[in-house]
């Protein structure tokens, strides 16, 4: 209970500072206060188009996430078992982790165009996190366990599916939690920069172009709520998985 109260108090402090600063500016067109923003948010939440916009962005995220997770886990298992695979992929993953997100977005948009690039960008941003976690999880398996299983003479694919992946699951689940939140923020940014025809990023772009900052602040609150929901659901799933 104390943890939640402290968390709520910090959120309350942010809103108080926001309200005071908005009051000092005294121009809702430049800086809308919390009251004006929440009122606008209420209007958005009663509009069916808002949910279509959210769904489209989440759908794009889901497609990119599934593809990235599948590829990252497969290659992560190989890299965890074979050093040559790890050595080959290390420069690629290091480059993806070190490059600024904005640079990658612009480069991919130039190469692949506005719509396809949304999936590719999110894929590339999520991939290194899950790949590194899977690789670390496989390499972290105790050598005595590996030696004992080798004596059993089981096929390699059975060892991977029924032993290595379950043992590496704590690493993978943590990476999934991190990558989903990051992926959502990346795809919104990609929609914004690429000026996609629809999506949350497009809604933010329209708000900024038309100087409708109430919309920008309201959509930002929606983004925060979605990330919180993601993290809460994934934490619940993780806790249930550890208990079973």
Rosetta blueprint (number, residue, H / E / L):
1 X L
2 X H
3 X H
4 X H
5 X H
6 X H
7 X H
8 X H
9 X H
10 X H
11 X H
12 X H
13 X H
14 X H
15 X H
16 X H
17 X H
18 X H
19 X H
20 X H
21 X H
22 X H
23 X H
24 X H
25 X H
26 X L
27 X L
28 X L
29 X L
30 X L
31 X L
32 X L
33 X L
34 X H
35 X H
36 X H
37 X H
38 X H
39 X H
40 X H
41 X H
42 X H
43 X H
44 X H
45 X H
46 X L
47 X L
48 X H
49 X H
50 X H
51 X H
52 X H
53 X H
54 X H
55 X H
56 X H
57 X H
58 X H
59 X H
60 X H
61 X H
62 X H
63 X H
64 X H
65 X H
66 X H
67 X H
68 X H
69 X H
70 X H
71 X H
72 X H
73 X H
74 X H
75 X H
76 X H
77 X H
78 X H
79 X H
80 X H
81 X H
82 X L
83 X H
84 X H
85 X H
86 X H
87 X H
88 X H
89 X H
90 X H
91 X H
92 X H
93 X H
94 X H
95 X H
96 X H
97 X H
98 X H
99 X L
100 X L
101 X H
102 X H
103 X H
104 X H
105 X H
106 X H
107 X H
108 X H
109 X H
110 X H
111 X H
112 X H
113 X L
114 X H
115 X H
116 X H
117 X H
118 X H
119 X H
120 X H
121 X H
122 X H
123 X H
124 X H
125 X H
126 X H
127 X H
128 X H
129 X H
130 X H
131 X H
132 X H
133 X H
134 X H
135 X H
136 X H
137 X H
138 X H
139 X H
140 X L
141 X L
142 X L
143 X H
144 X H
145 X H
146 X H
147 X H
148 X H
149 X H
150 X H
151 X H
152 X H
153 X L
154 X L
155 X L
156 X H
157 X H
158 X H
159 X H
160 X H
161 X H
162 X H
163 X H
164 X H
165 X H
166 X H
167 X H
168 X H
169 X H
170 X H
171 X H
172 X H
173 X H
174 X H
175 X H
176 X H
177 X H
178 X H
179 X H
180 X H
181 X H
182 X H
183 X H
184 X H
185 X H
186 X H
187 X H
188 X H
189 X H
190 X H
191 X H
192 X H
193 X H
194 X H
195 X L
196 X L
197 X L
198 X L
199 X L
200 X H
201 X H
202 X H
203 X H
204 X H
205 X H
206 X H
207 X H
208 X H
209 X H
210 X L
211 X L
212 X L
213 X H
214 X H
215 X H
216 X H
217 X H
218 X H
219 X H
220 X H
221 X H
222 X H
223 X H
224 X H
225 X H
226 X H
227 X H
228 X H
229 X H
230 X H
231 X H
232 X H
233 X H
234 X H
235 X H
236 X H
237 X H
238 X H
239 X H
240 X H
241 X H
242 X H
243 X H
244 X L
